[in-house]
Amino acid sequence: MKIKQLSILSATAVALLLLSGAAQAGGPGDHDGHDGHDGHGGSRGLCSNATLRGPYAFTGHGEIIGLIGPNNKVAPYASTSILDDVALVTFDGMGSFTRTDFGMIGGLPKGGLTTFNPNQIGTYSVNSDCTGTMKITYTAGGAVPAGVETDLNMVIAADGTLVESVVYRAVTVSGMSGDGSVTCPQYCEQAVQENFEGKKIVVYGFR
């Protein structure tokens, strides 16, 4: 009888310890006694710049339509060019990255080169809700002239291993609309419709 009572007491003690530990841990949400929500029905602290770290393989597809004139309207090129691009982007986890890419524009290699162009740097910013921005800048040399810039809005998914992004601003250094009404230099923002998807490169099963 005493053995049975001791067993019951032992089981009760273990259960109390487990409950106490769970209360201190605050559950699976986070480590400060909350459930990972901000108290107003939304999540908080899901992402930061550190979410993006290491190499990601990006693919891009879209169209280059024309130049944006002083009236903030699109002045189309003589013909729209289809863009396809593959890139390797390496994030440092602190807001900067390096990039190398190869692209096809209108059926021809970008800049006439069939090799990858590593002359690119960039910055990025990740919000706590896993939205963010990226800015790609081309430096001297390569298939694209220095000063070309691409700005994107992005959403991070799949535990930080997937980046979906859309270009919202593209700066070029030369060009003319089909009717000659808008030229660059002067109005050097391109009208584009492009999206890019990046997936983290996993080596031997480790992220």
N, C-alpha and C positions, 0 to 999 in steps of 0.2 A: 504493500500500500504506500509506504514511504517513497519507494522508487518511482511509483506512478505519479505521486505528488511532485517530486523533484523534476520529473520530465515535463509536467505541465508548467511548473514555474520557469524552467529553462526556456521552453518554447515562448512563454509570455515575455520573458526578458529579451530574447532575440527579436521578437516582433516590435517591442518598444524601441529598441536600438535602431532598427531599420526605419521605423517611422520618424524617429528623431533625426536620422541622417538625411532622409528625404526632405524634411522640413527645412533643414539647414541648407541643403543644396538648392532649394527653391524649384525643384523639378527640372525638366530638360530644356526649359526656355532659355535661361542664362544662369549666371553665377551670383546674382545679387538679390535673390529672393523674389524675383519676378518671373513672369511667364514669357518674356520676349516681346511684350506689347507695351505700348506707350500709355496705356490707360484710357485712350480715346478711340479704341477700336482699330488701331493701326500697329504695324510692326515697327521696330526701331533697331538700329545698329546692325543691320544685316550685312552691309558691305562697306568697304573703304578702299583706298588706293592699294592697300596690301592684298586685296582680293585678287588683283591681277599681278601675277609674278611669273616670270619665265616665258618660254616661247609659245606662241599661238600661230596656227596656220589659218590665214584669211583667204577667202574667195570673194570677189566682187563682180557685180554685173549692173549695167545700166546704160544710160544714154547721155551724150553731151549735146545739148540742144542749141546753145547760142551764147550771147553775151547779155548781161543785165545792164540796161541803159540808165541815164540820169533820172528817168521817170519811174524807175524800179520795175520796169516791164521787160519782158524777154524780147530781144532782137535776134531772131533765129539765124544760125549759120546757113550757108547755101544748102547744106544737107546735114541731117542728124547723124552723129557717129555713135555706133554701139561700142561699149567698153566692156572688156572682160579682163580680170586681173587676179593674180595669185600673189600672196605676200607672206613673209615671215616677220612677225612682230614680236619683239622680246621686251616685256615689261620688267621694270626694276622694282615694282612694289611700292614705289615712293612718288610716282607721278611723272616719270619719264620713260621713253622707250626708244629703241632703234628699229629700223624697218628696212627690208629689202624686198623688191617686188619685180614682177615681169607682167607686162600688160599688152593687150591687143586693142587698138582703136580703129574702128572702121575697116577691119580686115587686115590691118598692117601692124607690125610690132611697134610699140610706143617708142617714139624717137628714133625709129629705124634700127634699134639694137635688139638682138635676139638673146642677150644675156640678162641676168638679174641686175638691178640697179640698187646698190647698197647705200647710196648717198642721200639718206633720209634720216631725220630725227623727229622726235615728237614729244608732246606732253599730253597727260590725261588727268582727269579728275573724276572720282567715283563718289557718288552720294550714298548716304546710309540706306536709301531705299533701292539701291542697285541700279539706278540710272546714272548717266554720266556723259562726259564729252571727251573727244579725242581731237588733237590738232597735229596733222602731218605736214612737215615742211621739207621741201627738197633743197639740198645744199649743192655746192658747185660740182659740176661734172655729171656724167651719166646721161640717160636718155631724156631726162626732163630738166629744163633750165632751172637754175637756182632762183628761189623766190616763189615758186609754185607752192600753193598751200591748199590743203583739204581739211575741212572741219566737219566733224560728225557728232551726232547724238547717238548714244548707245544704251542698251539694256543688258545687264549681266544675268545669266541664268545658269542652271545645272551646277550648283555649288561652285560657281566661279570658273567653270570650264568652257562656257559658251558665251560669246559676245555677238549680239545682233545690233547693227548700226546702219544709220542712214545719213548721207551727206546733206548738210544744210547750207554749206558755203564752200565755194571753190574759187580760188584766185589763180589766174593765169598771167602770163607776162607779154603775150602778143596775140593778135587775132583781129578779125573784122567780121561783122555781121554780113549776111548774104546781100543786103541792100546797101551796105556801106554806111548806114546811119550811125552805127556804134563801132568804135575802134578801141583797141588796146595797144599801147598805153593810153590811158585816161580812165576809161571804164573797163576795168580788168576783172570783174567778177563774172564767172561763167554761170550759165543756167544749166544745171545737171539734174539728172534723176538717177541716183545710184544707191545701192545698198551693199553692205559688206557683212560677212559672217565669219567669225573667228572661233576656232576650237583649239583648246589647249593640247599641246603635244605631250603625250604620255609615253614615257620611256620605261620599258620593262615593268609596266603595270603601276608605276608610281607617278603621282602628280606633282 
